[in-house]
Amino acid sequence: QVQLVQSGGGLVQAGDSLRLSCAASGRTFSRYALGWFRQAPGKEREFVAAISRDGESTYELDSVKGRFSISRDNAKNTGYLQMNNLKPEDTAVYYCAARNTWLSSTPYYTRRNEYPHWGQGTQVTVSS
């Protein structure tokens, strides 16, 4: 079992940068693929980015490619979402999620219902 605690986020202006962190409890963090999702008011929670348990494979939503990057530091049991050149349409509550892929050949997942473990969410607001 893993528990996820998020930090980062806040109110920024368009063009600014933010880094979200997702700290995991337990000693098996390196067995978990991570995903980041976001949910804007009145919208469904959508996939943003994912990373394999070893950090070798990543995947990002087309609309954030080149601006957002996902990474992890398994020695620190922490995952990150670096967000650059933020836009007002990036405003949302951001969630990190984890899934144990130790016995799986799939490096990461992109669907909400594929992740059993979730962080508490953190608000990102981008003003124009």
GROMACS elastic network, one bead per residue, 0.5 to 0.9 nm:
[ bonds ]
;  ai    aj funct       b0    kb
    1    25     6  0.85104   500
    1    26     6  0.74288   500
    1    28     6  0.85843   500
    1   100     6  0.89083   500
    1   117     6  0.83307   500
    2    24     6  0.62847   500
    2    25     6  0.55916   500
    2    26     6  0.59727   500
    2    27     6  0.87473   500
    2    28     6  0.79733   500
    2    29     6  0.74411   500
    2    32     6  0.88631   500
    2    98     6  0.79654   500
    2   117     6  0.69979   500
    3    23     6  0.81284   500
    3    24     6  0.54945   500
    3    25     6  0.52980   500
    3    26     6  0.76888   500
    3    98     6  0.89027   500
    3   117     6  0.69984   500
    3   118     6  0.74900   500
    3   119     6  0.73272   500
    4    22     6  0.61430   500
    4    23     6  0.55690   500
    4    25     6  0.66779   500
    4    96     6  0.75444   500
    4    97     6  0.75774   500
    4    98     6  0.81071   500
    4   117     6  0.74102   500
    4   118     6  0.62223   500
    4   120     6  0.75064   500
    5    21     6  0.81226   500
    5    22     6  0.55637   500
    5    23     6  0.51486   500
    5    24     6  0.64502   500
    5    25     6  0.83708   500
    5    96     6  0.85950   500
    5   118     6  0.85747   500
    5   119     6  0.53968   500
    5   120     6  0.65290   500
    5   121     6  0.84778   500
    6    20     6  0.71967   500
    6    21     6  0.55188   500
    6    23     6  0.62457   500
    6    24     6  0.88506   500
    6    95     6  0.78184   500
    6    96     6  0.73391   500
    6   119     6  0.59650   500
    6   120     6  0.65265   500
    6   121     6  0.65967   500
    6   122     6  0.67834   500
    7    19     6  0.87174   500
    7    20     6  0.59266   500
    7    21     6  0.51681   500
    7    22     6  0.65499   500
    7    23     6  0.81518   500
    7   121     6  0.85675   500
    7   122     6  0.69080   500
    8    18     6  0.73292   500
    8    19     6  0.61336   500
    8    21     6  0.61359   500
    8    22     6  0.89263   500
    8   122     6  0.71597   500
    8   123     6  0.85807   500
    8   124     6  0.86018   500
    9    12     6  0.87633   500
    9    18     6  0.65359   500
    9    19     6  0.70746   500
    9    20     6  0.60571   500
    9    21     6  0.88927   500
    9    93     6  0.88732   500
    9    94     6  0.83357   500
    9   122     6  0.59470   500
    9   123     6  0.57014   500
    9   125     6  0.79166   500
   10    18     6  0.81949   500
   10   122     6  0.79730   500
   10   123     6  0.60641   500
   10   124     6  0.50308   500
   10   125     6  0.61233   500
   10   126     6  0.84250   500
   11   123     6  0.82134   500
   11   124     6  0.61605   500
   11   126     6  0.59664   500
   11   127     6  0.74413   500
   12    15     6  0.84389   500
   12    16     6  0.62717   500
   12    17     6  0.77853   500
   12    18     6  0.81414   500
   12    86     6  0.82434   500
   12   124     6  0.79026   500
   12   125     6  0.63015   500
   12   126     6  0.50565   500
   12   127     6  0.62827   500
   13    16     6  0.56785   500
   13    17     6  0.87111   500
   13    86     6  0.75812   500
   13    87     6  0.79920   500
   13    88     6  0.81439   500
   13   125     6  0.82358   500
   13   126     6  0.52600   500
   13   128     6  0.60748   500
   14    17     6  0.86510   500
   14    85     6  0.67760   500
   14    86     6  0.52921   500
   14    88     6  0.63158   500
   14   126     6  0.57626   500
   14   127     6  0.57720   500
   14   128     6  0.52844   500
   15    84     6  0.70281   500
   15    87     6  0.64641   500
   15   126     6  0.87279   500
   15   128     6  0.88630   500
   16    83     6  0.84074   500
   16    84     6  0.62782   500
   16    85     6  0.54008   500
   16    86     6  0.56076   500
   16    87     6  0.83883   500
   16   126     6  0.84265   500
   17    82     6  0.75402   500
   17    83     6  0.54306   500
   17    85     6  0.59808   500
   17    86     6  0.61966   500
   18    81     6  0.82783   500
   18    82     6  0.61618   500
   18    83     6  0.52158   500
   18    84     6  0.66282   500
   18    86     6  0.81376   500
   18   124     6  0.86808   500
   19    80     6  0.67532   500
   19    81     6  0.56121   500
   19    83     6  0.59226   500
   19    84     6  0.84994   500
   20    79     6  0.83176   500
   20    80     6  0.55437   500
   20    81     6  0.50481   500
   20    82     6  0.64314   500
   20    83     6  0.79628   500
   20    94     6  0.85454   500
   20   122     6  0.83503   500
   21    78     6  0.66958   500
   21    79     6  0.57755   500
   21    81     6  0.65921   500
   21    82     6  0.87364   500
   21    96     6  0.85132   500
   22    77     6  0.84028   500
   22    78     6  0.54136   500
   22    80     6  0.61735   500
   22    81     6  0.85074   500
   22    95     6  0.87635   500
   22    96     6  0.63847   500
   22    97     6  0.86347   500
   22   119     6  0.73464   500
   23    76     6  0.79878   500
   23    77     6  0.59122   500
   23    79     6  0.64980   500
   23    80     6  0.87911   500
   23   119     6  0.88532   500
   24    27     6  0.88720   500
   24    29     6  0.66206   500
   24    76     6  0.87124   500
   24    77     6  0.54282   500
   24    78     6  0.60442   500
   24    79     6  0.81795   500
   25    28     6  0.84413   500
   25    29     6  0.74852   500
   25    77     6  0.72253   500
   26    29     6  0.65713   500
   26    77     6  0.82611   500
   27    30     6  0.80432   500
   27    77     6  0.81441   500
   28    31     6  0.55399   500
   28    32     6  0.74394   500
   28    77     6  0.86140   500
   28   100     6  0.89099   500
   29    32     6  0.55448   500
   29    33     6  0.85509   500
   29    53     6  0.78755   500
   29    74     6  0.66177   500
   29    75     6  0.89333   500
   29    77     6  0.57774   500
   29    78     6  0.82056   500
   29    98     6  0.89798   500
   29   100     6  0.85289   500
   30    33     6  0.78831   500
   30    53     6  0.53492   500
   30    54     6  0.65515   500
   30    73     6  0.89614   500
   30    74     6  0.56946   500
   30    75     6  0.85336   500
   30    77     6  0.76036   500
   30   100     6  0.88337   500
   30   102     6  0.86026   500
   31    52     6  0.89200   500
   31    53     6  0.55381   500
   31    54     6  0.79681   500
   31    99     6  0.82719   500
   31   100     6  0.55856   500
   31   101     6  0.59214   500
   31   102     6  0.50418   500
   31   103     6  0.88233   500
   32    52     6  0.74093   500
   32    53     6  0.50207   500
   32    54     6  0.85966   500
   32    98     6  0.58594   500
   32    99     6  0.51257   500
   32   101     6  0.55259   500
   32   102     6  0.70123   500
   32   108     6  0.89071   500
   33    50     6  0.73806   500
   33    51     6  0.58475   500
   33    54     6  0.80671   500
   33    55     6  0.84523   500
   33    97     6  0.83489   500
   33    98     6  0.56327   500
   33    99     6  0.53604   500
   33   100     6  0.62638   500
   33   101     6  0.61757   500
   33   102     6  0.88839   500
   33   107     6  0.69384   500
   33   108     6  0.55571   500
   33   109     6  0.76941   500
   34    49     6  0.84438   500
   34    50     6  0.55882   500
   34    51     6  0.53822   500
   34    52     6  0.66146   500
   34    53     6  0.71176   500
   34    72     6  0.86181   500
   34    79     6  0.73435   500
   34    96     6  0.70120   500
   34    97     6  0.56182   500
   34    99     6  0.66163   500
   34   100     6  0.89203   500
   34   108     6  0.71731   500
   34   109     6  0.81618   500
   34   115     6  0.85742   500
   35    47     6  0.76347   500
   35    48     6  0.75023   500
   35    49     6  0.56764   500
   35    51     6  0.64319   500
   35    52     6  0.88532   500
   35    70     6  0.86136   500
   35    95     6  0.82445   500
   35    96     6  0.56489   500
   35    97     6  0.50247   500
   35    98     6  0.62599   500
   35    99     6  0.84422   500
   35   108     6  0.77399   500
   35   109     6  0.72420   500
   35   110     6  0.72288   500
   35   112     6  0.89059   500
   35   115     6  0.80476   500
   36    46     6  0.87614   500
   36    47     6  0.63840   500
   36    48     6  0.53875   500
   36    49     6  0.52120   500
   36    50     6  0.62268   500
   36    70     6  0.83062   500
   36    80     6  0.89634   500
   36    81     6  0.75492   500
   36    94     6  0.69772   500
   36    95     6  0.56337   500
   36    97     6  0.61814   500
   36    98     6  0.89276   500
   36   110     6  0.89431   500
   37    45     6  0.64436   500
   37    46     6  0.53706   500
   37    49     6  0.70783   500
   37    50     6  0.89305   500
   37    93     6  0.83956   500
   37    94     6  0.57236   500
   37    95     6  0.51313   500
   37    96     6  0.63212   500
   37    97     6  0.77345   500
   37   110     6  0.89622   500
   37   112     6  0.78328   500
   38    44     6  0.84646   500
   38    45     6  0.54062   500
   38    46     6  0.54147   500
   38    47     6  0.66158   500
   38    48     6  0.67403   500
   38    90     6  0.85937   500
   38    91     6  0.86804   500
   38    92     6  0.58091   500
   38    93     6  0.54315   500
   38    95     6  0.59144   500
   38    96     6  0.86927   500
   38   121     6  0.86029   500
   39    42     6  0.82058   500
   39    43     6  0.62429   500
   39    44     6  0.59813   500
   39    46     6  0.62440   500
   39    91     6  0.85124   500
   39    92     6  0.51715   500
   39    93     6  0.52400   500
   39    94     6  0.65250   500
   39    95     6  0.81898   500
   40    43     6  0.53896   500
   40    44     6  0.73263   500
   40    45     6  0.73151   500
   40    46     6  0.88116   500
   40    89     6  0.86266   500
   40    90     6  0.81822   500
   40    91     6  0.64643   500
   40    93     6  0.63570   500
   40    94     6  0.87900   500
   41    44     6  0.84233   500
   41    91     6  0.88546   500
   41    92     6  0.70046   500
   41    93     6  0.84902   500
   43    46     6  0.84787   500
   45    93     6  0.89137   500
   45    94     6  0.89536   500
   45   112     6  0.76566   500
   46   110     6  0.89915   500
   46   111     6  0.82372   500
   46   112     6  0.75514   500
   47    50     6  0.82470   500
   47    60     6  0.82459   500
   47    61     6  0.68616   500
   47   110     6  0.60315   500
   47   111     6  0.67621   500
   47   112     6  0.71327   500
   48    59     6  0.84407   500
   48    60     6  0.57811   500
   48    61     6  0.50834   500
   48    62     6  0.86498   500
   48    63     6  0.87060   500
   48    64     6  0.74199   500
   48    68     6  0.87243   500
   48   110     6  0.82176   500
   49    58     6  0.72827   500
   49    59     6  0.54751   500
   49    61     6  0.60680   500
   49    64     6  0.86305   500
   49    68     6  0.83118   500
   49    69     6  0.77445   500
   49    70     6  0.64842   500
   49    81     6  0.82457   500
   49   110     6  0.75759   500
   50    57     6  0.82530   500
   50    58     6  0.55571   500
   50    59     6  0.53014   500
   50    60     6  0.65500   500
   50    70     6  0.68447   500
   50    71     6  0.87753   500
   50   108     6  0.61412   500
   50   109     6  0.67549   500
   50   110     6  0.68279   500
   51    54     6  0.80237   500
   51    55     6  0.57689   500
   51    56     6  0.74837   500
   51    57     6  0.56594   500
   51    59     6  0.66041   500
   51    60     6  0.89725   500
   51    70     6  0.66977   500
   51    71     6  0.69317   500
   51    72     6  0.79452   500
   51    79     6  0.89715   500
   51   107     6  0.74755   500
   51   108     6  0.59396   500
   51   109     6  0.84041   500
   52    55     6  0.50713   500
   52    56     6  0.63068   500
   52    57     6  0.52692   500
   52    58     6  0.64577   500
   52   101     6  0.82892   500
   52   106     6  0.84825   500
   52   108     6  0.51114   500
   52   109     6  0.86521   500
   53    56     6  0.78363   500
   53    57     6  0.84021   500
   53    72     6  0.85904   500
   53    74     6  0.84390   500
   53   100     6  0.83282   500
   53   101     6  0.72060   500
   53   102     6  0.81902   500
   53   107     6  0.71315   500
   53   108     6  0.78749   500
   54    57     6  0.77091   500
   54    72     6  0.84341   500
   54    74     6  0.79356   500
   54   107     6  0.87694   500
   55    58     6  0.71102   500
   55    70     6  0.89622   500
   55    71     6  0.66547   500
   55    72     6  0.63652   500
   55    73     6  0.82873   500
   55    74     6  0.86511   500
   56   107     6  0.88221   500
   57   107     6  0.68209   500
   57   108     6  0.78073   500
   58    69     6  0.86661   500
   58    70     6  0.70925   500
   58    71     6  0.81534   500
   58   107     6  0.85929   500
   58   108     6  0.77861   500
   59    65     6  0.88131   500
   59    69     6  0.89323   500
   59    70     6  0.82285   500
   59   108     6  0.83033   500
   59   110     6  0.85665   500
   60    63     6  0.82552   500
   60    64     6  0.66703   500
   60    65     6  0.59089   500
   60    68     6  0.77470   500
   60    69     6  0.75894   500
   60    70     6  0.79851   500
   61    64     6  0.55841   500
   61    65     6  0.63091   500
   62    65     6  0.52545   500
   62    66     6  0.87805   500
   63    66     6  0.86573   500
   63    67     6  0.85837   500
   64    67     6  0.53407   500
   64    68     6  0.54429   500
   64    69     6  0.83666   500
   64    83     6  0.84903   500
   64    90     6  0.88673   500
   65    68     6  0.59894   500
   65    69     6  0.76059   500
   66    69     6  0.75526   500
   66    84     6  0.85157   500
   67    82     6  0.81573   500
   67    83     6  0.60139   500
   67    85     6  0.61053   500
   67    86     6  0.76097   500
   68    81     6  0.67787   500
   68    82     6  0.54641   500
   68    84     6  0.59803   500
   68    85     6  0.85065   500
   68    86     6  0.88019   500
   69    80     6  0.81478   500
   69    81     6  0.57884   500
   69    82     6  0.51806   500
   69    83     6  0.66635   500
   69    84     6  0.85370   500
   70    79     6  0.75912   500
   70    80     6  0.57229   500
   70    82     6  0.63440   500
   70    83     6  0.88356   500
   71    78     6  0.88339   500
   71    79     6  0.59067   500
   71    80     6  0.52179   500
   71    81     6  0.65741   500
   71    82     6  0.80305   500
   72    75     6  0.89430   500
   72    76     6  0.84681   500
   72    77     6  0.78364   500
   72    78     6  0.57973   500
   72    80     6  0.57493   500
   72    81     6  0.87055   500
   73    76     6  0.54140   500
   73    77     6  0.61434   500
   73    78     6  0.54692   500
   73    79     6  0.62685   500
   73    80     6  0.82867   500
   74    78     6  0.63169   500
   74    79     6  0.79125   500
   75    78     6  0.78991   500
   76    79     6  0.86170   500
   79    96     6  0.84208   500
   80    96     6  0.89590   500
   83    86     6  0.65388   500
   84    87     6  0.89701   500
   86    89     6  0.82913   500
   86    90     6  0.64990   500
   86    91     6  0.86953   500
   86   126     6  0.67599   500
   87    90     6  0.53913   500
   87    91     6  0.75601   500
   87   126     6  0.61262   500
   87   127     6  0.77555   500
   87   128     6  0.74763   500
   88    91     6  0.56318   500
   88   125     6  0.73291   500
   88   127     6  0.56486   500
   88   128     6  0.59632   500
   89    92     6  0.81229   500
   89   126     6  0.76083   500
   90   124     6  0.75873   500
   90   125     6  0.74974   500
   90   126     6  0.67804   500
   91    94     6  0.88925   500
   91   123     6  0.78136   500
   91   124     6  0.54062   500
   91   126     6  0.54681   500
   91   127     6  0.83757   500
   92   122     6  0.84136   500
   92   123     6  0.60670   500
   92   124     6  0.55264   500
   92   125     6  0.65884   500
   92   126     6  0.88525   500
   93   121     6  0.59524   500
   93   122     6  0.53065   500
   93   124     6  0.59881   500
   93   125     6  0.84464   500
   94   120     6  0.88928   500
   94   121     6  0.53254   500
   94   122     6  0.52614   500
   94   123     6  0.62265   500
   94   124     6  0.69935   500
   95   118     6  0.69019   500
   95   119     6  0.57962   500
   95   120     6  0.67606   500
   95   122     6  0.66266   500
   96   117     6  0.85086   500
   96   118     6  0.58970   500
   96   119     6  0.53115   500
   96   120     6  0.80964   500
   96   121     6  0.72021   500
   97   112     6  0.85635   500
   97   115     6  0.60246   500
   97   116     6  0.74468   500
   97   117     6  0.54500   500
   97   119     6  0.61900   500
   98   114     6  0.89866   500
   98   115     6  0.56989   500
   98   116     6  0.67458   500
   98   117     6  0.51596   500
   98   118     6  0.65282   500
   98   119     6  0.87002   500
   99   108     6  0.83122   500
   99   109     6  0.82833   500
   99   114     6  0.74128   500
   99   115     6  0.51831   500
   99   116     6  0.61937   500
   99   117     6  0.65738   500
  100   103     6  0.78574   500
  100   104     6  0.81717   500
  100   115     6  0.87011   500
  100   116     6  0.88849   500
  101   105     6  0.74255   500
  101   106     6  0.71136   500
  101   107     6  0.71035   500
  101   108     6  0.77884   500
  102   105     6  0.82639   500
  104   107     6  0.75363   500
  106   109     6  0.75300   500
  109   112     6  0.83795   500
  109   114     6  0.65376   500
  109   115     6  0.77175   500
  110   113     6  0.88874   500
  110   114     6  0.74482   500
  110   115     6  0.87338   500
  111   114     6  0.54497   500
  111   115     6  0.74687   500
  112   115     6  0.59295   500
  112   116     6  0.86879   500
  113   116     6  0.72343   500
  115   118     6  0.74334   500
  118   121     6  0.82019   500
  119   122     6  0.86585   500
